[in-house]
């Protein structure tokens, strides 16, 4: 567990505390593609970015549920849906320590973790989490700083999660959909942009045909509105910090496209 990464991840949870809950009308959910990818400052209506790095659909559902209770005037929920969500379980990867942070800071239930892992994580948290000098960002957006190296291994890993581990995790997107229907909130799924070289790797792995998001359509059909920014040509290499994450310029553009979608509704 890198101390710098841990502290920034833990301290960022203060954003949830300082955002003016009564003002929030649009909520962004997702993983790092939304954390870095949707610039929420000065958006209309007031938009809070509640995405979390390395989040899975289980995490996203529970954060969405918590925010629905916290933000009384919330109207719209945007879920940035990454290609690998079908088979990604945060509690089974090398970053399972994030599960404990999410439990303590945001009340996200813990999936089953070995006691020895929990004890090790708590110890490191005690050592690394303080002092806390972070003041928070009331819009929740995280400015991108450290990008992942450009490597085909990253796209290959995403492909395996999308195709080799089933699609049981989609059940939590179904739960989010049902929760939105029950509370009369509008739900939009956004397929995030990716750079050309990322998409070329995915396309080659799929044999030059098919769609990395096909499992989503197989599960939900047209039941959830989709803003597909993955298959569009509105982004250039200048909008990316690495193979599949936006820099600030790209994040502003992505936020504007989401805003334009709602304005046309």
C-alpha positions, 0 to 999 in steps of 0.5 A: 500500500503506497502511503501517498496513494492511500492518504489521497484516497482516504482524505478525498472522502472529505468531499462528501462531508463538505458538499452542500447536500441540498444543492446537488441535483446530478450525481456522477458514479463510477470508477477512475474513468469518472473520477478523472473524466467528469469535471463537475465544477460550475456545472448546471445543475449542481453536480457532485462527482461521487466516483471512486478509483477502482470502484466495482458495481457493488461499490457504485450501487452502495455509494449511489444508495447512500447519496440518494439518502444524503442529497434530498434534491437529487434528480439525475444519476450518471453511471460511467460504465467501464468495459470490465465491470462484468467481472470486476470485484474489488475485494478480490484484487490487489487493491482490496484495502480500498474496501475497508476505506469505503466501509469506514468513510462511506458505509459501503458494506464489506464483502468477505475478506480474510481477517488477516487482510483486515488486520493488516489494512487497519494497521496501515491505516492507523500509520498512514491516514493522519495528519489530515490536511486535505480541505476537500472539494465540494464538487468531488472532482479529482484533478488527474496527476499520476496517470497509468503507463501506456501498455497493452497489458492494461487493455488486455486485463480489462478484456479478461474481466469483461469476457472471462469472469462471467457477468454476475456483477451486473446484478448491482447495476440492476439494483441501481436501476431499480432504486432509481425507478423506485425513487423516481430518479433519472438514470443515464449510463455513459460508456467512457472514451478511450484512446485509439490504441486502447480500442485497437487492442480490444478490437484485436482481442475480439477478432475484429468484430463484436462490442466490448459492451455487448454484455451490457446490452444483453442484460439491459437492452434499451431499458437504461439510456446510454450515452456512448462516448467510447464509439464516438470520434469527439475525443483526440489524443490531446484529451487523454492523460494515458490510454483510457483516462481523461486529462482536465481538458478531456474531463471538461469535454466529457462533462459538457457532453453529459450536460448536453444530453440532459439539455436535449431531453 
